[in-house]
Amino acid sequence: MILASRPTGIAQAEHFRIEEAPSEHLGEGMLRVRNSHVSVEPAMRGWIADIAGYAQPVPLGAVMRALAVGEVIDSRAPGYAAGDVVIGWLGWQDEAVVSPDAVVRKVLESDLPRSLALGILGINGVTAHLALTRIGQPVAGQTVLVSTAAGSVGSAVGQIAKLLGCRTVGITGGAAKVAQCLDLFGYDAAIDYKAGDVGAAVAAACAVGINVYFDNTAGKISNAVYPNLALRSRVVVCGTASIPAWDPWPSGPRVERHLLVKRARMEGFVIFDHMSEYESSVAQLAEWVRAGKLRYAEDILDGIEACPDALAGLYRGENAGKRIVRLG
């Protein structure tokens, strides 16, 4: 799957092109992986923007950058053999020839579905776990508020906060996702931002204040949250899903007075800064999954031809869990 043209906002199907190509030569130190599942991430919108964010833009004409999980079918790289299952930066493609630098880890959890390496046991679950615990630093009895609470990161944040003894409140869109937050992910309360005054709903659900705000959206939702921050609260900035483009730089209400008066702390989280903790985080997440303490939802599409519209569909809110494309 090739990035054919540069979108100005959210990429649509026409910005991608499917191309067939012969198998690449396997050079010394390389491995060949047959992908079984590829990931669709909200962050992809930034990866294909025409200006660099925390990662360089995907070049036009290049395979779309993506995490994928697959099986090594041939290897000339030490430490890898045919039959190994790996997750890495393998792209939206059926087969990838890469160096070991592209591999994030070997998938060792053979007792669990392989697709989980792209979700709850992958970058989404690890982001939720490390961002919440390292930056949010929740304490039992405190209130944790999560935006995009039914998403692949948000749903894990809410559940991990509950496991740590916190009261959890989620913000999501639509009655079905509110029900999912309450019934599947165990939130104590859930707010439908499409249903009315978000600020009033947050104030009612968080009457004693918000100790940790896990922000995946920015924009109007976050503006409604800030007045309800508690003294010495922590704000984890993990995503800006409500902002349609990386350029121009967003503007709007200011947060400094809230941070000053409430002596609050705000910090951004990018997973690439925490790769040394990835393996230990996956081990903890897998333990919770096996024990039935950490639930997940997957939204699986079939075939490489589903990729071009998969990202736009994510921003249309069509997914009912972690969006993954299963290859043939």
N, C-alpha and C positions, 0 to 999 in steps of 0.2 A: 504494500500500500504506500503510494508516493504522495508527498505533499505537493500538489500541482500549482496552487496559487495561495497568496498570503491573504487571510481574512482580516477585516478591520475590526471585527467583534468576535462573536462566537462562530467557529468554523461550521460550515454546512457541507452537505455531501459533495457539492460541486468543487470544493477546494481540494479534494483528494482524487486519486486515479489509481486503479488497479493495473499493474503491469506484470507480465510473465517474463521470467528471466531464467537462463540456465543456472544450474548449481555452481556456486563459486568453488574455485580451487581451494583445497585445504592446505594451507602453508604450515611450516614448522611453528609450533607454539600455539596453534589455533585449535578450536573445536567446532564441530558441526552439531547444531541442535535442531530437532524437529519440534516446533512449538505445538502444544495442545490447547493452550488458552492464552489469550492476550488481554491486557487490561485497558479499561477506559477510565481516565482520571480527569476530574475538574481542572487540575493543574495544566493539562494539555493546552488549554486556551492560552496560557502564558508562554508555553514552549514554542508555539507557532506564531506568536506576535512578532511584529517587525522591529521591536526593540527588546533588548535583553533585560530580563528580570534577574532572578537568582540563577538562571541557566541560559546558555546561549540558544538563540532561536534555531529550530530545525531548518536546515537549508532547503530552498526550493529544489525539487527534483530528487530529494533524499527520502529514504524509507522513514515513515512516521515513527518518531521516538516513542517507545512504550515498553513497559515491563511485560514480560511474558514468562510462562513456565513451560518447560518442555524436556524432552529426553535427549541426552547426548547420543548421537548415532555413529559418530566417528571422532577420534581425538588424537591430536599430535601435541597435546599440552600436558605437561606433568601434573599429576594429581587428579586427572579426569579420565574416565573410561566410558566406553559405550554402556548404556544402561543407567548411568547417573541421571537423576532428575535435578534440574537446576532452575532457579529463577534469576532473571537478569534483564539487562537492557538489550533485548533481542528484537524489538520492533514489531510493528504490525506486518508480519510476514509468516509464511508457513515454515520456512527454514532459514536459519541464521548461521553464518560463519563468523565467529567472534574470537577475540582473545579472552583469557581468563579475567581481565580487568572489567569486562562487561557483566560478569557473573556476580550477583549479590551474595548468593549462598547456594549450597546444595540443599535440596528439600529432603529432610530426613524423616518427616512425619508421615511415613507410609501408611499408617493406620487411619489417616484423615484424608478427606478429598483433596486432590492435588490443587484444585482451583482456589483453596483457601490461602495458598501462598501468595495470591494476588490481592487478598482482602484482609480478613481478620488476622491471618498469620503472615501478612505482608506489609507493604508500606503503609496501608491505612491503619491496621491495628497497631503497628509499631509507633506510628505518629501519634495515635490517640494515647497510647500507654506512656510514651516518653514525654510528650508535650504536657500532658496532665500532671504527671508526677514530678517532672523536673522543673517546670515553670509554674504550673498551677498550684502545686504543693498542697493538695486538699487535706483537710483535717476532719476526722470523724465528727459528725454533727453539723458540719457546715453545709451551705447551699451552693450547688454547682449548677450553673445555667449553661446550656449548650444550644448554639444555633445550628441549623441543618441537622437536627437531632436524630433523624431517621437515616441519614446518610452513612456511608461506609466508615467514615472517621467518627462522626458525631454519635452514632449508635454505640460504638465501642467506648467512647468517652463516658457516656451516661452509665453504662454497665460497670465500667472499672471504678467510677466514682462511687457507685452503690456498694461494690465490693470493699471499698475503703471506708464505708460507713457514713457516706454523705447523703444528703437529701438532693434529689436531682429534678430539674425542670428543663424541658426541651421546647425549642421553638422549631416548628416545621410547617409545611404547607399542605392544607387539605385534610378533610376528615379521615381519610384512609390512613394517612401517615400519622395523624394524631393517635389513632387506634393502635397502629403498629408500635409507636413509642411507648404507649401504656401497656399493651398486652404482650408484646414480644420482648421489648427491651427494658421493661420494668421501671420506666420513669415514674416518679411520684406525681408529676403534673406535666401536661403538654399543652402548648399554646399554638393555635392555628393563626399564623400571621396574615392569612388571607381573609380572616373572619371579622376583623374589626380593629379597635384601638390596641396596638401591640403594647404601648407603654402602660396603659391601664391594666392590661392582662398580666404583664410582668410584675407590676406593683402589687397586684392582688395575689399572685402566686409566690412572690418573694417578699412577703410583708416585713421580714426582719433584715432584708438586704441580701445581696449576692456576694458571696465570698470569692468564688471563682467563676469568671465568665470565659467560656471556651468559644472563641469567635471564628466561625467559618465563613461569614458573609460580609462583614463591614456594612457600610451604607445605612439605610433607614432603620433596619432592625437594630443595629448596634447603637444608633443614636437614641433609640427608645430604651435601651438597656442601661446606658451609662448613668442616668439619674438614680438608678436603684442599686448602685454599687455600695457595698458595706465598707466600713472603716478597714483599711489595710487589705483591701481586696486585691486579687491578681487577675489580670486579663491576658489570656493566651491568644495571640493573633496567629491563626493557622491558615486562614484563607480569606479571600475577598470576592466570593462568588457573586455578589450583587453588583459589582462594578463591571460594566460590559466590555471595557477595553483597557489596555495598559497605558495608552496614550490618548488624550492628555491625562496628566496626573489628577486624581480625584480631589475635589474640594467639597466643603460642607461645614456643618457644625463642628466646633472645636471641642476637644476632650481634655485639654490641659487643666481647666478649672476643676473638673471632676477628680482628676488624678491628684491635684494639689490638696483640695479640701478633704478628700477621703484618704490621703496618704496611700494611694493605690499604686500598683506597679503594672506596667504593660510591656510585654515582650513578644517578639515574633519567634516562630518556630519553623525551621526548614530541616527536613529529615537528613539532608546530606551532611549536616553538622554533627550528626549523632550516630554515624554508621558503626562506630566501635561498640555500641551497645545493642546493635540490631539482633545479634544471635541470642543474647541473654533475654532480650525482650520477647522474641518469638517463643523461646522455651517457656516463659511464664504464661504467655497467651495460650499456647497449646495445652498447658496443664489446666487452665481454666475451661477451655473448650471441652476437653476430655471429661472433666468433672461436671459438665452441664451448667457451669456458672457463667459462661460467656456465649451468648447466642449471636447468630448472624443471619443475614438474608442475602441471597444472590439473585441478580437479574441477568440471566445468561441468554445471549443471542447466539445464533449459529451461522458459521461460515464467514470467510474473509470479506465477502460482499456486504456483510452487515456493518463493517467498520466505518465506511464513509459518513453515515448518518448517526453513528452511535454517540458521538460527542454532543452533537446538537440535541439529540434526544435526552441526554443527561440534563442539559440546561432547560429543556422543556418540562422536566420533572416526570418523565415517563418511567423511570426506573423505580423498582420497588426493593432495592437492595444494591449491593455492590455490582456495578455493571461490568460484565466480562463477555468476551466473544470467544466461543468454543470453535476451534478449527477442526476440519475434517480429519 
